[in-house]
Amino acid sequence: MATTGTKSEGPIKRAIRNAGWLLAGKGAGGFFSLFYLALTARSLGAEQFGIFALILSYGQAVTNLAQFQSWQTVVRYGAMHEADAAPDKLRRIIAFAFLLDLGAALAGTLLSVAGVYLIGGQFGWSRPEQDLAALFCLSLLFGVRGAPTGVLRLFDRFDVAAYAETVLPATRMAGALIAWMSGASIAGYLAAWAVAELVTTGAMWWASVREIRKRFREPVMGPRVRGVVEENAGLWVFAWTTNLNTSLNLVWKQFPVLAVGWAVDAVAAGGFRIATQLVGALNKPTIALARAIYPEFAKLAVVDRAAINRTVLRACLIGALAGVIALIAVLLAGQSVLQLVGGEDYLFVFPVLLILSVAAVFDLSGVAIEPALVALGRPGTVLWVRGMVSIMFAAALAGAVLVYGSLGAAVATAGASLLLLILLYAAFRKQE
């Protein structure tokens, strides 16, 4: 097996380099997203775009809940086996992650389809719209790509991952253009999003299989996974805990849109979705750093746990600075961007966009804490903190959105982000 990383580089430098590659892919995605988001919002109109946003948010929420975040399992245990020069064990953990992805896809299919017909009426969806949402959920579940993502990050091939990930926004953009030129309805735009997920999954698997073949003489799926639990201490606990942690984090981002659609209307939900997308685009550099730094933490946890503390501090300072810069950008140009993307119909979203940007400052200030705790073998601590905050967030969101609408949802989100930062930091300090 080839070694990963450049030994002369420190973890922060290597993480920033890898974050640069991730950002190259995400940056292209952010550039394209402004175009296909504006195209979709203006083409469908406020009411239809709101329904589109609700179906999209529901599908992504259920998909994220069902998926095993198997890439973290590949990185954590794969780093140990790579350090021990144990290629057979490494191949087995990759195969195990692949089977996790398949199982999650099957379970998620049943969950998503049943959920559409159980709660779809709460969002005002007609029966044809419920059928459309069920089909969309089904297509997203075949976009599971946790195992190949883990392989590329473990082998320090963030450059290859960046190229593969550009397929998603490029395909969405192409699909949105086709839908716009053909005068398609919501179904056409949802089909564009679904095809983009499937094509991106194919690109990620192709890239990861190519890297695997460079390092192993036999196919990765050759070994039996029997015995993988015994040779990887705490494997199931780690896999389930990180899945719940990440699922709570991802569903957290979709849940406010659904709450606004339930309590207010589809137009408000569409506006909240646009605000969420814009804040996410501004935060892509720091999110890329968080994803790039986890493999470094996983490797440091094996050889130099003390260095993690210094790395966390530096990464969090970078994240806080990025958050403040993003907030200033929203203050100066937020209204202009909203008008560019959605037109006059979405200028009402500016206060929501501003409050969500404050929430992003809190999120980015603790960008390295959760990856560090997981790398140190404490995913249970993260799950306990995030689970407790999520319960409080759900209760606050339900009350705030009923009284104050979209603005209440944004305030509840900012408060939950601040509470999560405080509790995660306190948990990390106990590990020092």
N, C-alpha and C positions, 0 to 999 in steps of 0.2 A: 504493500500500500504506500502511496505517496503521502508525505506529510502535508499538513494544511497550515496556511498562514506563513508569514514571514517572520522568522525568529528574531530579527533585529528590531522589529516594531513592537511597541507597547500595545496593550489592549485598547486604549483609547484611540491611538493612531490607526490601528487595524480596524477598529469599529467604525471610525470616521471614513476610512477608505471604503469599507464595505457599505456603509450608509450612503456614500456617494454613488455606488453602483445601484443600490436600491432606489435612491432618489432619481437616478437617471430614468429608471422604469416608471416610478411614481410621478416624476415630474412630467414625463410625456403624458401620463394618465391625467394629471391635473390640467395640462394644456388642452387635451382633447375633451375633458369632462366639461369645461366651460362652454365649449361649442355644442356638444350633444345635449347637455342639460338645457341650454338656451333654445336649441332647436326643438326639443321635445316640449318644453313649457309653452313656447310661442305657437307651436303647431297644434297642440291639443287644446289649448285654452285652459283657463284657471280651473274650471270644474272637472274636466276630463283629466288634466294633469294631476289633480288631487287624488282622483281614483287610482291613476297609474302609480303615484307615490305610495299610496296605502298598500296596494298589492305588492309593490316592490319591497316595501319595508317589512310587510308580513312574511313574504317569501324568504328574505334574507335573515330575518329574526329566527324563523323556525329552522332554516338550514344551519345557521350558526349554532343554535341550541343542540341540534342533532349531531353535528360533526364532532369527531374526536380530533383534538388539536395534536395530531400524532407527530408533527414536526418537532415539537419540544421533546417528546420521548426519544426520537431519533438523535437529536443533538445531545441530550444529557447522557444517555447510556452509550451512544456511539462515540462520544469524546473519551469516555473511560476505556472502551475497547480499543480505540485507536491508540491511546496512550500506552496500553498494555500490549500492543501489537498482536491483537486477537481478531484476525479477519473473519473467522467463522462466526464468532459471536456477533460481530458487527453486521454480517449478512443476515443473521437470524433476527436481529432487532429491526432491521429495515423491512424484512418480510412480515414480521409481526405488526409493524405500523401499517403496512399495506392492507393487511386483513382487518385491522381496526377501521380503516377508512371504508372498506367495503361493507362491514357490518353496520357502521353508522349510516351509510347511504340507504340501506334497506330499512332500518328502523325509522329513519327520518321521513322516508316516503309515506309510511303509514301514518305517522304523526301529523305531517303537514296536510295531507288530503283530508283526514278526519277533522282537523282543526278548522279548515276552510268552511266546511258545511255546518260545523257546530257554532262558530262565532262570526262567520261572514256577514250574517244579517245585522250584527251590532254595528257594522261600519256602513250599513245602507247598501250593501252589494246586492244586485239582482242575481237570479239563478245563473244566467249566462256569465256574469262577472265572477261568480264563485267558481264556475267550471274553469274559467280562464285562469284564476288564481291558483287552482289546484294543478293545472298543467304547468304553470310557471314554476311552482314549488318543485314539481317532479324534475323539471329540467335542471334546476339549480343543484339538486342533490347529486346529480351526476358530475358536478363540477368539483368534487372533493379532490384536493391535491395536497393533503398534509404530508404524506410520506415523501413525495418528490421534493417538496419545499425543504423538508428536513435534510435530505441527502445533499442538496446544493449548498445549504448553509453550513452543514457539518464539514464538507469538503472545501469550504472557503471559496465557493464559486458563485459569489454574489453577482459577478459580472454576467454570468450565463443566466442566472435567475432574472436579472434586470431585462435582458433581451426577451426572455420568455414572457415576462409580465407585461411588456408593452403590447403584446397581442390582445390583451383584454380591452384597453381603451381604444386601440386602433379598430378592432372589430366592432365595438359598440358604435364608434363614430361612423363607420361604413354602414352599419345596419340602420342607424338613425337617419342617415342621408337617404338610404333606399326607402325607408318608411315615409320620410317627408316628401320625396319626389313622387311616390305612388299614392300619396294622400291617405296613408294607412290610419287605422284607428288605434286604440290602446293595444289591441292584440298585436299589431305590427311592431310596435316599440318594445313590448315585452318579449316578442320573438327575437328581436335584435339583441336584447340583454341575455337571453337564454343561450343563443348561439355563441355569443362571446364567451360565456362561461365554459361551454363545452370545448371550444377551440383552444382556449387558454389552458385547460386541463391537459389536452393533447400535447401542447407545446411544452408544458412543464414535465410531463412524463418522458417525452422524447429527450429533453435535455438531461434529466436525471439518469435515465438508462444509459445514455452515452458516457456520463461520468462514472457510473458503476462499472461499465465494461473496461474502462481504463485502469481500474484498481483491482478487479477480480477476474480470475480466469474462467469462472463459472457464472452462469446467470444468478442474479440475486435471489430469485425465487426457488433456486435449486434446493437449499437446505430445508429440512423440516423445522417447524417452529417448536416442536416438542422439546421441552427443557428450557425454553427461553425465560420462563418465569423464575425457575430455580437459579439460573446464572445471572439474573438481573434483580438484585434485592429491591423489594418494594415497587416492582414494575407496575402492577395493576393499580396500586394506590396512587402512584405518581400519575399514571395515564388518566385515571378517573378525575383526580383532583385538578390537574392542569386543564382537562377538558371543561370542567365546571367553572373554573376560574375564567378561562378565556371566553366561554359561552356567556357567562354573566356580563363580561365586559362588552362583548359584541352586541348582545341583545339589548343592553343598556342604551346603546346608540340608536336602536330602532324603536324601542318602546315609547319614547315621548311622541314620535310621529303618530304611532297608532293611538296613543291616548288623546292627542289633539283631534284626530279624525273621529274618534268615538265621542268626545265631549263637545266638540265644536262643529266642524264640517270638513268636507274634503278639501275645500279651497285653503283653509287654515293649515291643514295637514301638508298640502303641497308647498305652502310657503315655509313651513317649519323644515321640510325636507331640503329645500333650497338653501336655507340658512345653515343647516347641518353640513351639507355638501361643501359650501364655501369655507366654513371653518376648518373642515377636514383637509381641504386643499391647501390652506395656509399652514397647517401643522404637519404636512407630509415630511419635511426634512427631519424633524425631531422624532416622528414616529419611525422613520427609516433608521435613525440612530438606535432607538430602543430595540428594534428587531435585529439590528446588526450586532448589538452589544451582548445579547443573550448567549450566543455561542462562545464569546470571550469569557463570560462569567462561568459557563459550564466547564471550560478548560482550566480557568484559574481555581475553581473549586477543587480540582484534582491536585494541582501542584502548588498553589499559593493563595490560600483563602484570605490572608490578611490584605492582599492587594485589592480585593474586591471593594473594601471600604473606601479607599482613595478613588477608585474608578467611579463608584456610585456618586460621590460628591461632585466630581468634575462633570459627569454626564448630566446630573440634575441642574447644575448651574448653567450649562449650555441650554438645557431644555427651558429653564425659566426665562433666560434671555430671549430665546426664540418666541416664547409665548407673549412676552411684552411687545416685541416687534410686530407680531401678528395683530395684537390688540390695537396698536397705533395705526397699522395699515387699515384696519376696519373702521376706525374713527375717521380717517382721512378720505377713504375711497369706498366705504361700504355701500352707501346709497347709489353711487354711480355704477358699481358692479351689479347691484340688484336690478337696477333699471336696464342695464345691458343684457342681463341674463333673462329676466322675466318680463320686463317692461313695467309700465306704471302700476299694473295690477299687484305687483309684489313689493312696492315700496313700504307697505305696512309692516314688513318683516324686519326692518332695520333695527328696532329696539330688541327684538329677539336675537338677531345676529350679534348685536353688541354684548348681550348678556352671555350668550354661548361662547363668545370669544374670551370673556372673563373666566368661564368654566375651563376653557382650554388652557389658560395660563396655569391654573391649579393642576390640571392633568399633566402638562409638560414639565412642571416643576418637580414632579416625582417620577419622571419617565423611566429611571433606571432602578427604582426600588423594587418593583414587583419582579422584573427579570432576575435581580440579584437574590431575592428570597427563594425563588424557584430553583435557581442554580445551586443554592446552598442546601437544597433538599427540604425546604420548608413550604411546599405548595399548600399544605393544609392551613398554615397561618394565613396565607393570602386568601384562601377560600373562606375562612372564617370571617376575616375582615370584610371582604367584598360581599359575602352573603348577608352579613348584618347591615351593611350600608345599603345594599340593594333593597332589603325589606323596608328600611326607613325611607328610601327614595321612592319606592312604589306607593307607600302611604301618603307621603308629601305630594307626590305628583298627582295622585287621584284627587286630593282635595284642592290643590292649586289650580289644576286645569279646569275643574268645574266652576271655580269662582273667577279666575282671572284669564282663562283661556290659554292661548299660546304663550303669553308673557309669563303666566304662572308656571307653565311647563319649563320654560327657560330658567327661571329663578330656582326651581326645584333641582334642576340639573346642575346649576352652579353650586348650590349648597351641598349637594351630594358629592361633587368633585372635591370640594374643600375638605369635607369630613373624611373622605377616602384618603386624601393626601396626608392628613394629620395622623390617622390611625396606622397607615402603612409605614410612615416614618417612625412612629413609636415602636412598631413591631420590629423594624429593621434595627433600631438602636439596641434592642434586647439581644440581638445576635452578635453584637460587637464584643 
